């Protein structure tokens, strides 16, 4: 419900994506964290009905990339290097814990061997791209089917 009142979500999902070996529940939390942050940034930018969160997927060079973009406030250059630090937040007291992006980075980088890239223009919005490898060792996800 966080995003429904401030933005429209649009999608462009590649039809030919291969299956991605992953912990689906943990990646769902990553996507949710980034979408909620996007909604908060759009709300802070006071875009009204013009808030947009755009989600795209594609396969490239042995990875699947999921990009979540928004037209919110963007990330100021002065704090961009800190956004994945535990307990760092730009939100007012009581609105954020500073854990969402730190946990998201851990899930993507440590647990999945992927990476997160951030592109932002202060005052214009931000894009987070989550890169998930398609070929990992067979023992990477021992509790998953096929792992």
Residue frames as a rotation matrix with the C-alpha (Angstrom) as fourth column:
UNK 1
0.554 0.833 0.000 0.00
0.833 -0.554 0.000 0.00
0.000 0.000 -1.000 0.00
UNK 2
0.050 -0.604 -0.795 2.95
0.484 -0.682 0.548 2.36
-0.874 -0.412 0.258 0.45
UNK 3
-0.858 -0.513 0.014 3.40
0.243 -0.383 0.891 3.05
-0.452 0.768 0.454 -3.24
UNK 4
-0.349 0.780 0.519 -0.26
0.936 0.269 0.226 2.94
0.036 0.565 -0.825 -4.37
UNK 5
0.595 0.663 -0.454 -1.03
0.717 -0.693 -0.072 6.43
-0.363 -0.283 -0.888 -3.08
UNK 6
0.364 -0.533 -0.764 2.02
-0.167 -0.844 0.510 8.19
-0.916 -0.058 -0.396 -4.52
UNK 7
-0.499 -0.666 -0.555 3.04
-0.707 -0.058 0.705 6.42
-0.501 0.744 -0.442 -7.73
UNK 8
0.802 0.555 -0.221 2.10
-0.570 0.602 -0.558 4.26
-0.177 0.574 0.800 -10.65
UNK 9
-0.137 -0.837 0.530 4.25
-0.307 0.545 0.780 1.19
-0.942 -0.056 -0.332 -11.19
UNK 10
0.707 0.230 -0.669 5.08
-0.704 0.133 -0.698 0.42
-0.072 0.964 0.256 -14.81
UNK 11
0.245 -0.606 0.757 6.93
-0.153 0.746 0.648 -2.67
-0.957 -0.274 0.090 -15.99
UNK 12
0.540 -0.192 -0.819 8.98
-0.822 0.088 -0.563 -3.89
0.180 0.977 -0.110 -18.92
UNK 13
0.259 -0.376 0.890 9.76
-0.478 0.751 0.456 -7.55
-0.839 -0.544 0.015 -18.25
UNK 14
-0.470 -0.503 -0.725 11.87
-0.883 0.250 0.398 -9.46
-0.019 0.827 -0.561 -20.76
UNK 15
0.584 0.807 -0.090 9.89
-0.812 0.581 -0.060 -12.42
0.004 0.108 0.994 -22.08
UNK 16
0.627 -0.396 -0.671 12.95
-0.132 0.795 -0.592 -14.63
0.768 0.460 0.446 -22.51
UNK 17
0.087 -0.624 0.776 14.43
-0.962 -0.256 -0.098 -14.54
0.259 -0.738 -0.623 -18.99
UNK 18
-0.179 -0.202 -0.963 15.99
-0.020 0.979 -0.202 -17.81
0.984 -0.017 -0.179 -17.88
UNK 19
0.826 0.431 -0.364 15.34
0.313 0.187 0.931 -19.14
0.469 -0.883 0.019 -14.37
UNK 20
0.071 -0.779 0.623 17.53
-0.532 -0.557 -0.637 -17.49
0.844 -0.286 -0.454 -11.73
UNK 21
0.026 -0.099 -0.995 18.96
0.675 0.736 -0.056 -19.60
0.738 -0.670 0.086 -8.90
UNK 22
-0.548 -0.174 0.818 18.03
-0.293 -0.876 -0.382 -17.68
0.784 -0.449 0.429 -5.77
UNK 23
-0.726 0.448 -0.521 16.41
0.660 0.242 -0.712 -17.43
-0.193 -0.861 -0.471 -2.39
UNK 24
-0.369 0.632 0.682 13.14
0.599 -0.399 0.694 -16.03
0.710 0.665 -0.231 -3.72
UNK 25
0.595 0.659 -0.460 11.77
0.765 -0.291 0.574 -14.81
0.245 -0.694 -0.677 -0.38
UNK 26
0.064 -0.661 -0.748 14.91
0.679 -0.521 0.518 -12.83
-0.732 -0.541 0.415 0.39
UNK 27
-0.850 -0.347 0.396 14.99
0.525 -0.506 0.684 -11.28
-0.037 0.790 0.613 -3.08
UNK 28
0.091 0.945 0.313 11.31
0.753 -0.271 0.599 -10.35
0.651 0.181 -0.737 -2.72
UNK 29
0.581 0.075 -0.811 12.34
0.729 -0.491 0.477 -8.40
-0.362 -0.868 -0.340 0.38
UNK 30
-0.544 -0.824 -0.159 15.11
0.589 -0.510 0.627 -6.66
-0.597 0.248 0.763 -1.59
UNK 31
-0.647 0.348 0.678 12.66
0.581 -0.351 0.734 -5.59
0.494 0.869 0.025 -4.31
UNK 32
0.455 0.866 -0.207 10.12
0.776 -0.272 0.569 -4.48
0.436 -0.420 -0.796 -1.71
UNK 33
0.164 -0.484 -0.859 12.75
0.743 -0.512 0.431 -2.40
-0.649 -0.709 0.276 0.16
UNK 34
-0.828 -0.554 0.093 13.75
0.461 -0.575 0.676 -0.59
-0.321 0.602 0.731 -3.01
UNK 35
-0.359 0.781 0.511 10.14
0.607 -0.220 0.764 0.00
0.709 0.584 -0.395 -4.12
UNK 36
0.564 0.540 -0.625 9.19
0.824 -0.320 0.467 1.37
0.052 -0.778 -0.626 -0.68
UNK 37
-0.233 -0.721 -0.652 12.25
0.609 -0.631 0.480 3.67
-0.758 -0.285 0.587 -0.75
UNK 38
-0.846 -0.034 0.532 11.21
0.499 -0.404 0.767 4.84
0.189 0.914 0.359 -4.22
UNK 39
0.148 0.982 0.120 7.69
0.750 -0.191 0.633 5.58
0.645 -0.004 -0.765 -2.99
UNK 40
0.451 -0.042 -0.891 9.07
0.773 -0.480 0.414 7.56
-0.446 -0.876 -0.185 -0.06
UNK 41
-0.638 -0.748 -0.182 11.34
0.511 -0.589 0.626 9.54
-0.576 0.306 0.758 -2.41
UNK 42
-0.590 0.519 0.618 8.42
0.561 -0.287 0.776 10.31
0.580 0.805 -0.122 -4.72
UNK 43
0.473 0.782 -0.405 6.30
0.828 -0.238 0.508 11.36
0.301 -0.576 -0.760 -1.76
UNK 44
0.102 -0.538 -0.837 9.11
0.683 -0.574 0.452 13.65
-0.724 -0.617 0.309 -0.54
UNK 45
-0.864 -0.444 0.236 9.41
0.457 -0.499 0.736 15.17
-0.209 0.745 0.634 -4.03
UNK 46
-0.258 0.877 -0.405 5.70
0.019 -0.414 -0.910 16.00
-0.966 -0.243 0.090 -3.90
UNK 47
-0.985 -0.148 -0.087 5.09
-0.095 0.048 0.994 14.75
-0.143 0.988 -0.061 -7.45
UNK 48
-0.205 0.979 -0.016 1.39
-0.825 -0.181 -0.536 14.21
-0.527 -0.096 0.844 -6.74
UNK 49
0.680 0.574 0.456 -0.18
-0.234 0.759 -0.608 11.93
-0.695 0.306 0.650 -9.32
UNK 50
0.746 -0.425 -0.512 2.95
-0.596 -0.083 -0.799 12.07
0.297 0.901 -0.315 -11.48
UNK 51
0.014 -0.760 0.650 4.99
-0.846 0.338 0.413 9.64
-0.533 -0.556 -0.638 -9.38
UNK 52
0.748 0.164 -0.643 6.35
-0.554 0.687 -0.470 6.73
0.365 0.708 0.605 -11.40
UNK 53
-0.006 -0.726 0.688 8.23
-0.628 0.538 0.563 3.61
-0.778 -0.429 -0.459 -10.38
UNK 54
0.603 0.138 -0.786 9.46
-0.774 0.340 -0.534 1.66
0.193 0.930 0.312 -13.41
UNK 55
0.168 -0.493 0.854 10.66
-0.457 0.728 0.511 -1.94
-0.873 -0.476 -0.103 -13.15
UNK 56
0.556 -0.064 -0.829 12.56
-0.799 0.231 -0.554 -3.64
0.227 0.971 0.077 -15.97
UNK 57
0.421 -0.486 0.766 14.24
-0.184 0.781 0.597 -7.01
-0.888 -0.392 0.239 -16.37
UNK 58
0.716 -0.250 -0.652 16.77
-0.655 0.080 -0.751 -8.30
0.240 0.965 -0.106 -18.87
UNK 59
0.767 -0.576 0.282 19.36
0.391 0.769 0.506 -11.01
-0.508 -0.277 0.815 -19.29
UNK 60
0.833 -0.553 -0.020 22.90
-0.391 -0.562 -0.729 -9.88
0.392 0.615 -0.684 -20.09
UNK 61
-0.009 -0.996 -0.090 26.35
-0.619 0.077 -0.781 -11.47
0.785 0.049 -0.618 -19.94
UNK 62
-0.465 -0.183 -0.866 25.39
0.310 0.883 -0.353 -14.38
0.829 -0.433 -0.354 -17.65
UNK 63
-0.937 0.196 -0.289 23.26
0.217 -0.321 -0.922 -12.24
-0.273 -0.927 0.258 -15.33
UNK 64
0.047 0.938 0.343 19.66
0.864 -0.210 0.458 -11.20
0.502 0.275 -0.820 -14.95
UNK 65
-0.946 -0.324 0.025 19.33
0.285 -0.862 -0.419 -7.49
0.158 -0.389 0.908 -14.24
UNK 66
0.176 0.973 -0.150 16.33
0.954 -0.131 0.270 -6.06
0.243 -0.191 -0.951 -12.41
UNK 67
-0.853 -0.448 0.270 16.19
0.403 -0.892 -0.207 -2.27
0.333 -0.068 0.940 -12.53
UNK 68
0.236 0.884 -0.403 13.86
0.972 -0.212 0.106 -0.24
0.008 -0.417 -0.909 -10.33
UNK 69
-0.780 -0.472 0.410 13.73
0.525 -0.851 0.018 3.45
0.340 0.229 0.912 -11.23
UNK 70
0.193 0.852 -0.486 11.75
0.945 -0.295 -0.142 6.34
-0.265 -0.432 -0.862 -9.78
UNK 71
-0.112 -0.173 0.979 11.20
0.523 -0.848 -0.090 10.03
0.845 0.502 0.185 -10.34
UNK 72
0.714 0.333 -0.616 11.57
0.692 -0.196 0.695 10.95
0.111 -0.922 -0.370 -6.67
UNK 73
0.932 -0.303 -0.197 14.07
-0.188 -0.873 0.451 13.20
-0.308 -0.383 -0.871 -4.96
UNK 74
0.552 -0.801 -0.234 17.15
-0.069 0.236 -0.969 11.31
0.831 0.551 0.074 -6.07
UNK 75
0.710 -0.430 -0.557 20.16
0.700 0.347 0.624 10.66
-0.075 -0.833 0.548 -3.85
UNK 76
0.915 -0.397 -0.074 22.39
-0.398 -0.917 0.010 13.64
-0.072 0.020 -0.997 -3.05
UNK 77
0.469 -0.822 -0.322 26.01
-0.112 0.307 -0.945 13.17
0.876 0.480 0.052 -4.13
UNK 78
-0.164 -0.591 0.790 27.16
-0.831 -0.349 -0.434 13.88
0.532 -0.727 -0.434 -0.57
UNK 79
-0.015 0.221 0.975 25.51
-0.840 0.526 -0.132 10.71
-0.542 -0.821 0.178 0.80
UNK 80
0.591 0.335 -0.734 25.57
-0.751 0.561 -0.349 8.34
0.295 0.757 0.583 -2.19
UNK 81
-0.263 -0.801 -0.537 28.59
-0.425 0.596 -0.681 6.44
0.866 0.049 -0.497 -0.82
UNK 82
-0.855 -0.082 0.513 26.81
-0.519 0.152 -0.841 5.85
-0.009 -0.985 -0.173 2.51
UNK 83
-0.065 0.995 -0.081 23.43
-0.969 -0.043 0.242 4.50
0.237 0.095 0.967 1.41
UNK 84
0.372 0.180 -0.911 24.37
-0.172 0.977 0.123 0.84
0.912 0.111 0.394 1.94
UNK 85
-0.743 -0.656 0.132 25.89
-0.207 0.038 -0.978 1.47
0.636 -0.754 -0.164 5.39
UNK 86
-0.218 0.670 -0.710 23.93
0.814 0.526 0.246 -0.11
0.538 -0.524 -0.660 8.27
UNK 87
0.054 0.441 -0.896 21.78
0.905 -0.401 -0.142 2.43
-0.422 -0.803 -0.421 10.15
UNK 88
-0.898 -0.309 -0.313 22.37
0.156 -0.889 0.431 5.21
-0.411 0.338 0.846 7.60
UNK 89
-0.043 0.910 0.412 19.14
0.991 0.090 -0.096 6.96
-0.125 0.404 -0.906 6.62
UNK 90
-0.931 -0.151 0.333 18.11
0.228 -0.951 0.207 10.28
0.286 0.269 0.920 5.17
UNK 91
-0.041 0.999 0.024 14.58
0.387 -0.006 0.922 9.83
0.921 0.047 -0.386 6.48
UNK 92
-0.065 0.117 0.991 13.21
-0.714 -0.699 0.035 11.66
0.697 -0.706 0.129 9.48
UNK 93
-0.903 -0.280 0.327 13.33
-0.430 0.536 -0.727 9.99
0.028 -0.797 -0.604 12.89
UNK 94
-0.341 0.783 0.520 10.72
-0.320 0.423 -0.847 7.26
-0.884 -0.455 0.107 13.14
UNK 95
0.572 0.587 -0.574 10.31
-0.712 0.007 -0.702 6.84
-0.408 0.810 0.421 9.37
UNK 96
0.692 -0.383 -0.611 13.33
-0.290 0.628 -0.722 4.69
0.661 0.677 0.324 8.53
UNK 97
0.925 -0.351 0.144 15.81
0.013 0.408 0.913 2.45
-0.379 -0.843 0.382 10.32
UNK 98
0.303 -0.853 -0.425 18.65
-0.943 -0.333 -0.003 2.59
-0.139 0.402 -0.905 7.81
UNK 99
-0.232 -0.371 0.899 18.56
-0.366 0.890 0.272 -1.20
-0.901 -0.266 -0.342 7.49
UNK 100
0.696 0.699 0.165 16.70
-0.140 0.358 -0.923 -1.73
-0.704 0.619 0.347 4.19
UNK 101
0.794 -0.416 -0.442 19.53
-0.528 -0.113 -0.842 -1.05
0.301 0.902 -0.309 1.74
UNK 102
-0.230 -0.887 0.401 22.20
-0.971 0.239 -0.028 -2.60
-0.070 -0.396 -0.916 3.99
UNK 103
-0.067 0.300 0.952 20.19
-0.269 0.913 -0.307 -5.83
-0.961 -0.276 0.019 4.16
UNK 104
0.892 0.439 -0.108 19.43
-0.189 0.145 -0.971 -5.65
-0.410 0.887 0.212 0.44
UNK 105
0.353 -0.850 -0.391 23.12
-0.888 -0.173 -0.426 -5.34
0.294 0.497 -0.816 -0.38
UNK 106
-0.431 -0.510 0.744 23.93
-0.760 0.650 0.005 -8.33
-0.486 -0.563 -0.668 1.85
UNK 107
0.339 0.651 0.679 21.27
-0.102 0.743 -0.661 -10.48
-0.935 0.155 0.319 0.21
UNK 108
0.964 0.081 -0.254 22.34
-0.250 -0.052 -0.967 -9.60
-0.092 0.995 -0.030 -3.33
UNK 109
0.332 -0.928 -0.171 26.13
-0.822 -0.196 -0.534 -9.50
0.462 0.318 -0.828 -2.91
UNK 110
-0.474 -0.601 0.643 26.90
-0.862 0.464 -0.203 -12.00
-0.177 -0.651 -0.738 -0.13
UNK 111
-0.130 0.504 0.854 24.09
-0.306 0.798 -0.519 -14.55
-0.943 -0.329 0.051 -0.49
UNK 112
0.778 0.538 0.326 23.67
0.147 0.348 -0.926 -14.46
-0.611 0.768 0.191 -4.27
UNK 113
-0.177 -0.937 0.300 27.09
0.668 0.110 0.736 -13.38
-0.723 0.331 0.607 -5.59
UNK 114
0.370 0.401 0.838 25.51
0.896 -0.394 -0.207 -10.47
0.248 0.827 -0.505 -7.45
UNK 115
-0.784 -0.574 -0.235 25.87
0.614 -0.774 -0.155 -6.72
-0.093 -0.266 0.960 -7.30
UNK 116
0.459 0.872 -0.171 23.78
0.827 -0.490 -0.276 -3.58
-0.324 -0.015 -0.946 -6.92
UNK 117
-0.696 -0.603 0.390 24.43
0.705 -0.677 0.210 -0.47
0.137 0.421 0.897 -8.97
UNK 118
0.227 0.732 -0.643 22.93
0.740 -0.559 -0.375 2.94
-0.633 -0.391 -0.668 -8.25
UNK 119
-0.677 -0.300 0.672 22.40
0.661 -0.650 0.375 5.76
0.324 0.698 0.639 -10.70
UNK 120
0.245 0.778 -0.578 20.87
0.927 -0.364 -0.096 8.95
-0.285 -0.512 -0.810 -9.35
UNK 121
-0.511 -0.264 0.818 20.38
0.480 -0.877 0.016 12.56
0.714 0.401 0.575 -10.24
UNK 122
-0.758 0.179 -0.627 19.70
0.564 -0.304 -0.768 14.70
-0.328 -0.936 0.129 -7.20
UNK 123
-0.510 0.665 -0.546 16.19
-0.388 -0.744 -0.544 16.10
-0.768 -0.065 0.637 -7.52
UNK 124
-0.273 0.367 -0.889 15.30
-0.955 0.006 0.295 13.90
0.113 0.930 0.349 -10.51
UNK 125
0.805 0.594 -0.010 15.15
-0.588 0.799 0.130 10.32
0.085 -0.098 0.991 -9.25
UNK 126
-0.237 -0.868 0.437 17.17
-0.857 0.399 0.327 7.17
-0.458 -0.297 -0.838 -8.80
UNK 127
0.614 0.319 -0.722 17.68
-0.622 0.758 -0.194 3.77
0.486 0.569 0.664 -10.43
UNK 128
-0.039 -0.571 0.820 18.83
-0.787 0.523 0.326 0.65
-0.615 -0.633 -0.470 -8.62
UNK 129
0.399 0.103 -0.911 19.98
-0.743 0.618 -0.256 -2.27
0.537 0.779 0.324 -10.77
UNK 130
0.281 -0.220 0.934 20.26
-0.670 0.652 0.355 -5.67
-0.688 -0.725 0.036 -9.12
UNK 131
0.071 -0.377 -0.923 22.51
-0.880 0.411 -0.236 -8.07
0.469 0.830 -0.303 -11.04
UNK 132
0.405 0.139 0.904 21.95
-0.650 0.739 0.178 -11.76
-0.643 -0.659 0.390 -10.25
UNK 133
-0.591 -0.720 -0.364 24.26
-0.776 0.383 0.502 -14.43
-0.221 0.579 -0.785 -11.70
UNK 134
0.466 0.772 -0.432 22.69
-0.867 0.496 -0.048 -17.22
0.177 0.397 0.901 -13.72
UNK 135
0.522 -0.368 -0.770 25.48
0.049 0.914 -0.403 -19.75
0.852 0.172 0.495 -13.23
UNK 136
0.159 -0.454 0.877 26.46
-0.972 -0.228 0.058 -20.46
0.173 -0.861 -0.477 -9.67
UNK 137
-0.834 -0.529 -0.157 27.84
-0.484 0.838 -0.252 -23.65
0.265 -0.134 -0.955 -8.16
UNK 138
-0.191 0.795 -0.576 25.34
-0.028 0.582 0.812 -26.49
0.981 0.172 -0.089 -7.72
UNK 139
-0.214 0.067 -0.975 25.85
0.891 0.422 -0.167 -26.33
0.401 -0.904 -0.150 -3.96
UNK 140
-0.875 -0.141 0.463 25.04
0.036 -0.973 -0.228 -22.59
0.483 -0.182 0.857 -3.70
UNK 141
-0.286 0.870 0.401 21.36
-0.936 -0.343 0.076 -23.19
0.204 -0.354 0.913 -2.91
UNK 142
-0.947 -0.214 -0.241 21.28
-0.187 0.974 -0.130 -26.66
0.263 -0.078 -0.962 -1.33
UNK 143
-0.668 0.742 0.058 17.75
0.238 0.288 -0.928 -26.22
-0.705 -0.606 -0.369 0.04
UNK 144
-0.032 0.648 -0.761 16.28
-0.761 -0.509 -0.402 -25.22
-0.648 0.567 0.509 -3.33
UNK 145
0.723 0.317 0.614 15.04
0.136 0.806 -0.577 -27.60
-0.678 0.500 0.539 -6.05
UNK 146
0.870 -0.426 0.248 17.90
0.309 0.080 -0.948 -28.37
0.384 0.901 0.201 -8.40
UNK 147
0.476 -0.706 0.525 20.45
-0.685 -0.672 -0.282 -27.03
0.552 -0.226 -0.803 -5.90
